């Protein structure tokens, strides 16, 4: 279901000015998100460097690999958020499917770096419910819309 969130022109001049100011704020957010992406990339480089520069040199433990994966996932999530912002600016529509996919990626990152030694059972159940909910939502958004049974098939 698509609808225009910030139409470019309305009959009310005040709404036009307010919509333009919000669109400008969103553009500022997109610039800031690009800076966050570069900062996150620098963090990935730093994480890899610090993990490889301690004895045993040039070797990563499983914990180091998981920490590195987490840093990579942060960059990918930031890129997805930037894409959400960019699509919103270009189409005036919130890309719900992409927002759900980004949320799934964020939950996946949390699960990948989860330290099972320090989390409670409730935390794991909560993550499972969020994952299932997002997965079902994504599935429902991706499935093809079935034709209405009230439509007459013109081929017959």
C-alpha positions in Angstrom: 0.0 0.0 0.0 1.7 3.2 -1.2 0.8 6.7 -0.3 2.6 10.1 -0.6 4.1 11.2 2.7 5.4 14.6 1.7 3.7 15.8 -1.5 5.6 18.5 -3.3 2.6 20.8 -3.8 -0.6 21.2 -1.8 -3.2 23.9 -1.9 -2.0 25.3 1.5 1.2 27.4 1.2 2.1 26.8 4.8 2.1 23.0 4.3 4.3 23.5 1.2 6.8 25.4 3.3 6.7 22.9 6.1 7.1 20.0 3.7 10.1 21.7 2.0 11.7 22.2 5.4 11.2 18.5 6.4 12.6 17.4 3.0 15.6 19.6 3.7 16.0 18.0 7.1 15.9 14.6 5.5 18.6 15.7 3.1 20.8 16.7 6.0 20.1 13.3 7.6 21.3 11.6 4.3 24.5 13.6 4.4 25.0 12.6 8.1 24.3 9.0 7.2 27.0 9.0 4.6 29.4 10.4 7.2 28.3 7.6 9.6 29.0 5.0 6.9 32.5 6.3 6.4 33.1 6.4 10.2 31.8 2.8 10.4 34.2 1.7 7.7 37.0 3.3 9.6 35.8 1.3 12.7 35.9 -1.9 10.7 39.5 -1.2 9.7 40.3 -0.4 13.3 38.7 -3.5 14.6 40.5 -5.7 12.1 43.8 -4.0 12.8 43.5 -4.3 16.6 42.5 -7.9 16.4 45.4 -8.8 14.0 48.1 -6.8 15.8 48.1 -8.7 19.1 49.6 -12.1 19.7 49.2 -14.5 18.1 49.8 -12.1 15.2 47.6 -12.3 12.0 45.3 -14.8 13.6 41.7 -14.3 14.7 39.8 -16.2 17.3 36.2 -17.0 16.9 35.3 -14.1 19.2 37.4 -11.8 17.1 35.7 -13.0 13.9 32.3 -12.4 15.4 33.3 -8.9 16.5 34.5 -8.2 13.0 31.3 -9.6 11.5 29.4 -7.2 13.9 31.4 -4.3 12.7 30.7 -5.2 9.0 27.0 -5.6 9.7 26.9 -2.1 11.2 28.2 -0.7 8.0 25.7 -2.7 5.9 22.8 -1.6 8.2 24.0 2.0 7.8 24.0 1.6 4.0 20.5 0.2 4.1 19.3 3.1 6.2 20.9 5.5 3.7 19.1 3.7 0.9 15.8 4.0 2.8 16.4 7.8 3.1 17.4 8.1 -0.6 14.3 6.2 -1.7 12.1 8.3 0.5 13.6 11.5 -1.0 13.1 10.3 -4.5 9.6 8.9 -4.3 7.9 10.6 -1.3 7.0 7.1 -0.2 8.3 5.1 2.8 9.8 1.9 1.4 8.1 -0.4 3.9 9.6 -3.6 2.5 13.1 -2.2 2.7 12.5 -0.9 6.2 11.5 -4.4 7.3 14.5 -5.9 5.5 16.8 -3.4 7.3 15.2 -4.3 10.6 15.8 -8.0 9.8 19.4 -7.3 9.1 19.8 -5.4 12.4 18.2 -8.3 14.3 20.5 -10.7 12.4 23.5 -8.6 13.4 22.4 -8.8 17.1 22.0 -12.6 16.8 25.4 -13.0 15.1 27.3 -11.2 17.9 25.1 -12.5 20.7 27.1 -13.8 23.6 25.0 -16.6 25.0 27.0 -16.6 28.2 25.5 -13.2 29.3 22.0 -13.1 27.9 18.9 -14.3 29.6 16.3 -16.8 28.2 13.8 -13.9 28.0 16.2 -12.0 25.8 16.6 -14.9 23.4 12.8 -15.5 23.3 12.3 -11.8 22.6 14.8 -11.9 19.7 13.1 -15.0 18.4 9.7 -13.3 18.5 11.0 -10.2 16.8 12.7 -12.3 14.1 9.6 -14.3 13.4 7.4 -11.2 13.3 9.7 -9.4 10.9 10.1 -12.6 8.8 6.4 -13.1 8.5 5.9 -9.4 7.7 8.5 -9.5 5.0 7.0 -12.7 3.6 3.6 -11.1 3.5 4.9 -8.0 1.8 6.9 -10.0 -0.9 4.2 -12.5 -1.8 2.2 -11.8 -5.0 -1.2 -10.2 -4.5 -3.9 -12.7 -5.5 -6.6 -11.7 -7.9 -9.9 -10.9 -6.3 -12.4 -13.7 -6.7 -15.0 -11.1 -7.8 -13.1 -10.2 -10.9 -14.3 -11.7 -14.2 -11.7 -13.6 -16.1 -11.7 -12.0 -19.6 -9.9 -14.9 -21.2 -12.9 -17.3 -20.8 
